Amino acid sequence: MNSVIIKSIDRKRVEQAVKDHIGYLRNHCHEIVRMIWFGSWIKGIPRPGSDVDLCLILRDSDKPFRERIPDYLPAGFPVGIDVFPYTVQEFEKLQSTCPQWYCEMISGREM
């Protein structure tokens, strides 16, 4: 039997949660040099179940990419959130290795 789960979208609550999380990161994670909110929420086309996509550009990191992610995830966020913590060098490299992904991120909103 299939079932459908419908979640409502509370845009103001999500936007406030993003602003709060960005403020927290700005105050506590000084290795972050740039933050970009991108994806469906920024394009104005979120659907029930849409997550927040946040690109963080770090000065540098000793950790591999996937091991950095938990360091920047918020607790109690109202929707799913995907965090992409690239170093400056990794982010610049995306221009040539994954240009479509790079363009998707830079078309977002600088926070």
N, CA and C of each residue as an Amber inpcrd file, in Angstrom:
protein
   333
   0.8430000  -1.1810000   0.0000000   0.0000000   0.0000000   0.0000000
   0.8900000   1.2470000   0.0000000   0.6130000   2.1740000  -0.8680000
   1.3470000   3.4370000  -0.9330000   0.6510000   4.4840000  -0.0820000
   1.4390000   5.3540000   0.4920000   0.8560000   6.4530000   1.2420000
   1.5530000   7.7300000   0.8290000   0.8590000   8.8220000   0.9850000
   1.3850000  10.1300000   0.6160000   1.5490000  10.9530000   1.8880000
   2.7060000  11.5860000   2.0090000   2.9430000  12.4850000   3.1390000
   2.9880000  13.8960000   2.5840000   2.1250000  14.7550000   3.0820000
   2.0950000  16.1380000   2.6280000   2.5530000  17.0170000   3.7840000
   3.5450000  17.8070000   3.5180000   4.0400000  18.7530000   4.5140000
   3.7270000  20.1470000   4.0130000   3.3460000  21.0270000   4.9130000
   3.0710000  22.4040000   4.5010000   4.3770000  23.1960000   4.5080000
   4.3560000  24.3150000   3.8270000   5.5230000  25.1800000   3.7560000
   5.2580000  26.4350000   4.5820000   6.1020000  26.6600000   5.5570000
   6.0350000  27.8780000   6.3560000   7.2530000  28.7040000   5.9900000
   7.1300000  29.4720000   4.9180000   8.2540000  30.2130000   4.3430000
   8.9240000  31.1360000   5.3570000   8.1360000  31.8670000   6.1280000
   8.7090000  32.8030000   7.0970000   9.5200000  32.0690000   8.1650000
   9.0120000  30.9410000   8.6070000   9.7230000  30.1600000   9.6240000
  11.0490000  29.6300000   9.0810000  11.0390000  29.1470000   7.8360000
  12.2640000  28.6340000   7.2230000  13.2640000  29.7690000   7.0230000
  12.8070000  30.9020000   6.4970000  13.7110000  32.0390000   6.2780000
  14.3250000  32.5130000   7.5900000  13.5370000  32.5500000   8.6560000
  14.0750000  32.9730000   9.9540000  15.0820000  31.9470000  10.4720000
  14.7950000  30.6750000  10.2830000  15.7260000  29.6320000  10.7230000
  17.0510000  29.7370000   9.9740000  16.9980000  30.0290000   8.6720000
  18.2280000  30.1980000   7.8900000  18.9950000  31.4100000   8.4130000
  18.3200000  32.5240000   8.6130000  18.9870000  33.7280000   9.1230000
  19.6150000  33.4720000  10.4870000  18.9010000  32.7690000  11.3540000
  19.4360000  32.4570000  12.6820000  20.6740000  31.5730000  12.5780000
  20.6140000  30.5670000  11.7080000  21.7510000  29.6590000  11.5550000
  22.9480000  30.3840000  10.9460000  22.6990000  31.2330000   9.9630000
  23.7750000  32.0280000   9.3590000  24.4220000  32.9150000  10.4310000
  23.6070000  33.5250000  11.2670000  24.1340000  34.3560000  12.3550000
  24.9920000  33.5400000  13.3120000  24.5250000  32.3490000  13.6380000
  25.3060000  31.4770000  14.5140000  26.6510000  31.1410000  13.8660000
  26.6210000  30.7300000  12.5980000  27.8620000  30.3750000  11.8970000
  28.8140000  31.5660000  11.8280000  28.2670000  32.7310000  11.5380000
  29.0910000  33.9440000  11.4340000  29.8040000  34.2390000  12.7650000
  29.1260000  33.9870000  13.8760000  29.6860000  34.2850000  15.1980000
  30.6030000  33.1970000  15.7620000  30.4310000  31.9640000  15.2840000
  31.1570000  30.8540000  15.8970000  32.1180000  30.1100000  14.9730000
  32.0250000  30.3050000  13.6970000  32.8350000  29.5460000  12.7440000
  33.6250000  30.5130000  11.8740000  34.7040000  31.0240000  12.4130000
  35.4640000  32.0890000  11.7600000  36.2530000  31.6180000  10.5350000
  36.2950000  30.3180000  10.3120000  36.9320000  29.7980000   9.1050000
  36.0570000  29.9860000   7.8600000  34.7830000  30.3150000   8.0540000
  33.8730000  30.5280000   6.9260000  34.1090000  31.9330000   6.3670000
  34.4010000  32.0020000   5.0710000  34.6420000  33.2980000   4.4350000
  33.4680000  33.7400000   3.5570000  32.5850000  32.8020000   3.2510000
  31.4590000  33.1230000   2.3720000  30.3490000  32.1030000   2.5820000
  29.0850000  32.5590000   2.5340000  27.9340000  31.6650000   2.6770000
  26.9310000  31.9960000   1.5760000  26.4300000  30.9610000   0.9190000
  25.4830000  31.1450000  -0.1740000  24.2940000  30.2080000   0.0430000
  23.1040000  30.7890000   0.1070000  21.8720000  30.0070000   0.1730000
  21.3890000  29.8720000  -1.2580000  21.2290000  28.6290000  -1.7290000
  20.8270000  28.3960000  -3.1100000  19.7600000  27.3070000  -3.1700000
  19.2450000  27.0640000  -4.3530000  18.2640000  26.0000000  -4.5340000
  16.8450000  26.5110000  -4.6430000  15.9080000  25.6020000  -4.4320000
  14.4860000  25.8950000  -4.6820000  13.9310000  27.0150000  -3.8080000
  14.4040000  27.1250000  -2.5590000  13.8890000  28.1970000  -1.6960000
  14.2600000  29.5610000  -2.2390000  15.4650000  29.6910000  -2.7670000
  15.9300000  30.9690000  -3.3030000  15.2770000  31.2580000  -4.6520000
  15.0470000  30.2170000  -5.4190000  14.4030000  30.3960000  -6.7300000
  12.9150000  30.6880000  -6.5950000  12.3850000  30.5300000  -5.3770000
  10.9640000  30.7960000  -5.1530000  10.0630000  29.6460000  -5.5520000
  10.6320000  28.4390000  -5.6240000   9.8270000  27.2850000  -6.0390000
   9.9050000  26.1150000  -5.0530000   9.9520000  26.4040000  -3.7430000
   9.9890000  25.2700000  -2.8210000   8.6540000  24.5420000  -2.8290000
   8.7220000  23.2600000  -2.6260000   7.5180000  22.4330000  -2.5160000
   7.5170000  21.8130000  -1.1290000   6.3910000  21.2970000  -0.6970000
   6.4140000  20.5810000   0.5800000   7.5170000  19.5190000   0.5430000
   8.3550000  19.5180000   1.5490000   9.4620000  18.5690000   1.6100000
  10.7740000  19.1130000   1.0570000  10.7560000  20.3110000   0.4460000
  11.9950000  20.9020000  -0.0730000  12.9400000  21.2120000   1.0740000
  14.2150000  20.9370000   0.8460000  15.1960000  21.2520000   1.8710000
  15.9070000  22.5610000   1.5510000  16.6780000  23.0270000   2.4920000
  17.4870000  24.2310000   2.3280000  18.8740000  23.7890000   1.8850000
  19.4280000  24.4650000   0.8920000  20.7760000  24.1860000   0.4020000
  21.6690000  25.3560000   0.7680000  22.7410000  25.0640000   1.4870000
  23.6310000  26.1120000   1.9620000  25.0730000  25.7460000   1.6290000
  25.7110000  26.6070000   0.8430000  27.1160000  26.4370000   0.4960000
  27.9480000  27.2950000   1.4330000  28.9110000  26.6630000   2.0830000
  29.8210000  27.3760000   2.9740000  31.2100000  27.2900000   2.3630000
  31.8860000  28.4120000   2.2550000  33.2370000  28.4200000   1.7070000
  34.1930000  28.7350000   2.8540000  35.0790000  27.7920000   3.1020000
  35.9970000  27.8580000   4.2310000  37.3950000  28.2670000   3.7750000
  38.0850000  28.9930000   4.6200000  39.4780000  29.3350000   4.3260000
  40.2610000  28.0740000   4.0060000  40.1820000  27.1080000   4.8980000
  40.8120000  25.8060000   4.7020000  40.2400000  24.8380000   5.7210000
  40.6160000  23.5680000   5.5960000  40.1630000  22.5590000   6.5430000
  41.1040000  21.3680000   6.4800000  41.3320000  20.7620000   7.6370000
  42.1420000  19.5460000   7.7080000  41.2900000  18.2940000   7.5030000
  39.9740000  18.4660000   7.5480000  39.0680000  17.3200000   7.4220000
  38.6730000  17.0910000   5.9690000  38.4210000  15.8400000   5.5950000
  37.8420000  15.5730000   4.2750000  36.4360000  16.1880000   4.1980000
  35.9940000  16.4750000   2.9900000  34.7190000  17.1570000   2.7550000
  33.5690000  16.5610000   3.5690000  33.3200000  15.2710000   3.4260000
  32.1650000  14.6440000   4.0940000  32.2460000  14.7040000   5.6130000
  33.4390000  14.7150000   6.1520000  33.5940000  14.7770000   7.6070000
  33.3550000  16.1760000   8.1580000  33.3690000  17.1830000   7.3030000
  33.1110000  18.5670000   7.7350000  31.6220000  18.8430000   7.9210000
  30.8090000  18.1680000   7.1520000  29.3710000  18.4790000   7.0990000
  28.7240000  18.5440000   8.4810000  28.9050000  17.5310000   9.3460000
  28.2350000  17.6000000  10.6620000  28.6240000  18.8190000  11.4950000
  29.8100000  19.3700000  11.2510000  30.2560000  20.5470000  12.0100000
  29.3880000  21.7740000  11.7700000  28.6510000  21.7830000  10.6690000
  27.9020000  22.9840000  10.2670000  26.3890000  22.7610000  10.1990000
  25.9230000  21.6050000  10.6430000  24.4850000  21.3290000  10.6310000
  23.8220000  21.8860000  11.8880000  22.6770000  22.5260000  11.7200000
  21.9530000  23.0460000  12.8860000  21.1250000  21.9570000  13.5590000
  20.8040000  22.1700000  14.8000000  19.8830000  21.2860000  15.5150000
  18.4870000  21.8970000  15.4470000  17.4780000  21.0700000  15.3220000
  16.1040000  21.5430000  15.3710000  15.6780000  22.4200000  14.2180000
  16.2330000  22.2060000  13.0420000  15.8710000  23.0130000  11.8760000
  14.4750000  22.5950000  11.3880000  13.6290000  23.5460000  10.9310000
  12.2420000  23.2170000  10.5930000  12.0640000  22.3690000   9.3270000
  13.0720000  22.3120000   8.4720000  13.0370000  21.4760000   7.2620000
  14.4040000  20.8200000   7.1140000  14.5290000  19.9190000   6.1610000
  15.8350000  19.3290000   5.8970000  16.8100000  20.3990000   5.4280000
  18.0850000  20.1530000   5.6770000  19.0940000  21.1140000   5.2390000
  20.2990000  20.3360000   4.7270000  20.7960000  20.7490000   3.5660000
  22.0210000  20.2010000   2.9980000  23.0840000  21.2850000   3.0760000
  24.2030000  20.9530000   3.6980000  25.3050000  21.8930000   3.8620000
  26.4820000  21.3880000   3.0300000  27.0730000  22.2970000   2.2550000
  28.1900000  21.9660000   1.3780000  29.3940000  22.8210000   1.7820000
  30.2370000  22.3150000   2.6980000  31.3640000  23.1020000   3.2090000
  32.6460000  22.9070000   2.3860000  32.7920000  23.6860000   1.3350000
  33.9690000  23.6230000   0.4700000  35.0550000  24.5690000   0.9770000
  36.3100000  24.1770000   0.8020000  37.3860000  25.1340000   1.0310000
  37.4180000  26.0810000  -0.1730000  38.1100000  27.1940000  -0.0500000
  38.2380000  28.1440000  -1.1590000  38.7890000  27.4320000  -2.3910000
  39.8310000  26.6290000  -2.2040000  40.4400000  25.9180000  -3.3350000
  39.4700000  24.9320000  -3.9710000  38.7420000  24.1870000  -3.1600000
  37.7680000  23.2280000  -3.6920000  36.6640000  23.9390000  -4.4640000
  36.2120000  25.0540000  -3.9160000  35.1370000  25.7940000  -4.5710000
  35.5960000  26.3400000  -5.9180000  36.7890000  26.9040000  -5.9660000
  37.3250000  27.4240000  -7.2260000  37.5040000  26.3110000  -8.2520000
  37.9080000  25.1370000  -7.8000000  38.1060000  23.9910000  -8.6990000
  36.7910000  23.5360000  -9.3380000  35.6810000  23.7560000  -8.6430000
  34.3660000  23.3630000  -9.1800000  34.0430000  24.0640000 -10.4990000
  34.6070000  25.2570000 -10.7060000  34.3610000  25.9800000 -11.9590000
  34.7190000  25.1190000 -13.1650000  35.7830000  24.3400000 -13.0540000
  36.2000000  23.5180000 -14.1870000  35.7320000  22.0700000 -14.0810000
  35.6400000  21.5340000 -12.8570000  35.2720000  20.1220000 -12.7170000
  33.7620000  19.8800000 -12.7120000  33.0000000  20.8130000 -12.2000000
  31.5280000  20.6910000 -12.1200000  30.8980000  22.0480000 -12.3990000
  31.0540000  22.5820000 -13.6110000  30.5990000  23.9570000 -13.8680000
  29.1040000  24.1700000 -13.6390000  28.2740000  23.1730000 -13.9280000
  26.8330000  23.3440000 -13.7220000  26.5110000  23.4640000 -12.2300000
  27.1500000  22.6300000 -11.4190000  26.9520000  22.6780000  -9.9690000
  27.4610000  24.0050000  -9.4140000  28.6240000  24.4340000  -9.8810000
  29.2010000  25.7120000  -9.4720000  28.2310000  26.8560000  -9.7990000
  27.6950000  26.8640000 -11.0110000  26.7490000  27.9190000 -11.4210000
  25.4830000  27.8940000 -10.5790000  25.0270000  26.6950000 -10.2370000
  23.8400000  26.5710000  -9.3830000  24.0760000  27.2650000  -8.0450000
  25.2320000  27.0300000  -7.4800000  25.5230000  27.6190000  -6.1710000
  25.7140000  29.1340000  -6.2670000  26.4830000  29.6070000  -7.2320000
  26.7360000  31.0570000  -7.2880000  25.5150000  31.8450000  -7.7310000
  24.4920000  31.1540000  -8.2400000  23.2640000  31.8730000  -8.6010000
  22.3810000  32.0950000  -7.3700000  22.8230000  31.6130000  -6.2220000
  22.0570000  31.7640000  -4.9940000  22.2180000  33.1360000  -4.3710000
  21.7920000  33.2260000  -3.1290000  21.8270000  34.4870000  -2.3830000
  23.0060000  34.4800000  -1.4110000  23.8940000  35.4390000  -1.5890000
  25.0190000  35.5970000  -0.6620000  24.4570000  36.0240000   0.6920000
  24.8760000  35.3520000   1.7230000  24.3470000  35.6370000   3.0580000
  25.4130000  36.2880000   3.9220000
